[in-house]
Amino acid sequence: MSQSDYLLKPQTRPYYRNAVATSTVVVDDAGLLLMVRRPDSDSYHLPVGPPCSGETVSVAACRVAAESTGVDVEITGLVGIFDQPDDAFAVCFRGRPIGGTLAGCPGGEAVWVEPERLDELNVPIAVRQCIEHGLDAREPFFA
C-alpha cells in the first residue's frame, strides 16, 4: 500500500481530520468583541474549534461560536488563514451576532470585550493577530 493510499483510509488519518480549526472575530453593533475566557489560564480566546466530518469551515465557524458562547453568528467575511506552530492551520472569519443568548461552555465563559481593553487582558499572540486583522477589515491574510 502506498503512503497516499494509507493516508486516504479514514481510520489512518485522524491527524488530518482535525488539522484545521475555525475561529471567528465577532463584533456586535456596539463594537464589542465576542471572546471566551478560559478559567484554567485566565486567558481570552476567540470561539475556535475543528469542523465536523462533512462540514464546511464556514458552517463549522458558526456552530463553534454558538456552542462556545450561546451566540448565533452570521459570517460576513474572511479574515485570513493562519499557520499554527503545531502544523495545523486556522481559518479565521469575520462575523456578527444574529441571535442567541450569551452563555458559557464547560471550557470557558463567554464575554463581550471592548477592543480597547485587549492590552489589559491575557490574549495569546496568535489570537491577538487574528483579532487585529479582523477588526481592521483588511484583505484576507495568510501567514
NUKEBA-86005 format. One line per 3 residues: number of its first residue (from 1); for each residue x, z, y of C-alpha. Coordinates in nm, 4 decimals. Layout:
BEGIN
NUM	X/Z/Y  ...
//
This chain:
BEGIN
1	0.0000/0.0000/0.0000  0.1374/-0.0951/0.3416  0.1622/0.1555/0.6259
4	-0.1162/-0.0317/0.8087  -0.3455/-0.0077/0.5061  -0.2648/0.3621/0.4748
7	-0.3473/0.4308/0.8388  -0.6753/0.2395/0.8164  -0.8079/0.4684/0.5421
10	-1.0275/0.7291/0.7176  -0.9013/1.0222/0.5101  -0.5372/0.9490/0.6027
13	-0.5700/0.9192/0.9786  -0.7093/1.2459/1.1136  -0.4430/1.2492/1.3871
16	-0.5502/0.9095/1.5156  -0.9182/1.0024/1.5280  -0.8505/1.2620/1.7975
19	-0.5527/1.1089/1.9748  -0.7760/1.0506/2.2755  -0.9508/1.3070/2.4902
22	-1.2073/1.2543/2.7622  -1.2407/1.4505/3.0833  -1.4488/1.4154/3.3969
25	-1.3932/1.5073/3.7602  -1.7494/1.6099/3.8509  -1.8273/1.6665/4.2188
28	-2.1702/1.7733/4.3429  -2.3389/1.6788/4.6724  -2.1840/1.9845/4.8423
31	-1.8342/1.8690/4.7433  -1.7847/2.1381/4.4775  -1.5803/2.0604/4.1665
34	-1.7092/2.1476/3.8181  -1.4491/2.3363/3.6149  -1.4201/2.5562/3.3079
37	-1.2328/2.8867/3.3384  -1.0656/2.9872/3.0151  -1.0647/3.3668/2.9972
40	-0.7762/3.3893/2.7484  -0.5324/3.2384/3.0005  -0.7372/3.2721/3.3213
43	-0.6715/2.9016/3.3772  -0.9088/2.6400/3.5133  -0.9695/2.3042/3.3445
46	-1.1947/2.0033/3.3654  -1.4515/1.9620/3.0888  -1.2380/1.7971/2.8196
49	-1.2744/1.7031/2.4548  -1.2477/1.4229/2.1992  -1.5094/1.1608/2.1235
52	-1.7046/1.1924/1.8007  -1.6840/0.9178/1.5421  -1.8591/0.6057/1.6727
55	-1.8957/0.7461/2.0245  -1.7606/0.5642/2.3305  -1.5285/0.7566/2.5616
58	-1.7794/0.7468/2.8488  -2.0609/0.8823/2.6314  -1.8196/1.1452/2.4977
61	-1.7283/1.2492/2.8522  -2.0962/1.3111/2.9340  -2.1536/1.5017/2.6097
64	-1.8398/1.7144/2.6524  -1.9341/1.8032/3.0104  -2.2837/1.9093/2.9026
67	-2.1552/2.1105/2.6054  -1.8818/2.2804/2.8113  -2.0785/2.3530/3.1272
70	-2.4519/2.3033/3.0725  -2.4461/2.0353/3.3440  -2.5691/1.6835/3.2663
73	-2.3328/1.4263/3.4141  -2.3520/1.0614/3.5115  -2.0237/0.8687/3.5014
76	-1.9597/0.6914/3.8325  -1.6106/0.5533/3.7790  -1.2759/0.5669/3.6053
79	-1.0095/0.7994/3.7444  -0.7426/0.6824/3.5037  -0.5639/0.7089/3.1734
82	-0.3144/0.9919/3.1446  -0.0483/1.0154/2.8732  -0.0159/1.3634/2.7290
85	0.3140/1.5151/2.6123  0.1747/1.5663/2.2602  0.1385/1.1878/2.2074
88	-0.2329/1.1922/2.2829  -0.3842/1.0457/2.5949  -0.6768/1.1393/2.8150
91	-0.9295/0.9053/2.9713  -1.0466/1.0733/3.2896  -1.3704/0.9710/3.4567
94	-1.5352/1.0452/3.7887  -1.8916/1.1742/3.7688  -2.1761/1.3505/3.9416
97	-2.4257/1.6095/3.8190  -2.7747/1.4804/3.7413  -2.9349/1.7875/3.5840
100	-2.8904/2.0820/3.3548  -2.8131/2.4435/3.4318  -2.4646/2.5866/3.4774
103	-2.3715/2.7734/3.1585  -2.0523/2.8523/2.9754  -1.9426/2.7852/2.6221
106	-1.7608/3.0108/2.3745  -1.4257/2.8867/2.5079  -1.4888/2.9343/2.8764
109	-1.7009/2.9989/3.1805  -1.8388/2.7050/3.3804  -1.7859/2.7382/3.7550
112	-1.8206/2.5323/4.0721  -1.4975/2.5425/4.2738  -1.4215/2.4410/4.6306
115	-1.1384/2.1858/4.6056  -0.9577/2.3667/4.8899  -0.9229/2.6704/4.6594
118	-0.7352/2.4866/4.3831  -0.3984/2.6116/4.5110  -0.5190/2.9713/4.4638
121	-0.6199/2.9111/4.1013  -0.4212/2.8715/3.7801  -0.4713/2.4974/3.7240
124	-0.2305/2.3211/3.4843  -0.0266/2.0388/3.6384  -0.1863/1.7658/3.4238
127	-0.5358/1.8849/3.5213  -0.4384/1.9023/3.8878  -0.3050/1.5448/3.8722
130	-0.6330/1.4172/3.7293  -0.8325/1.6081/3.9929  -0.6190/1.4753/4.2803
133	-0.6685/1.1170/4.1673  -1.0395/1.1772/4.1075  -1.1039/1.3301/4.4483
136	-0.9048/1.0628/4.6307  -1.1156/0.7849/4.4739  -0.8022/0.5787/4.4213
139	-0.7760/0.2758/4.1983  -0.7682/0.3728/3.8287  -0.4401/0.5431/3.7465
142	-0.2182/0.5020/3.4426  0.0657/0.7412/3.3698
//
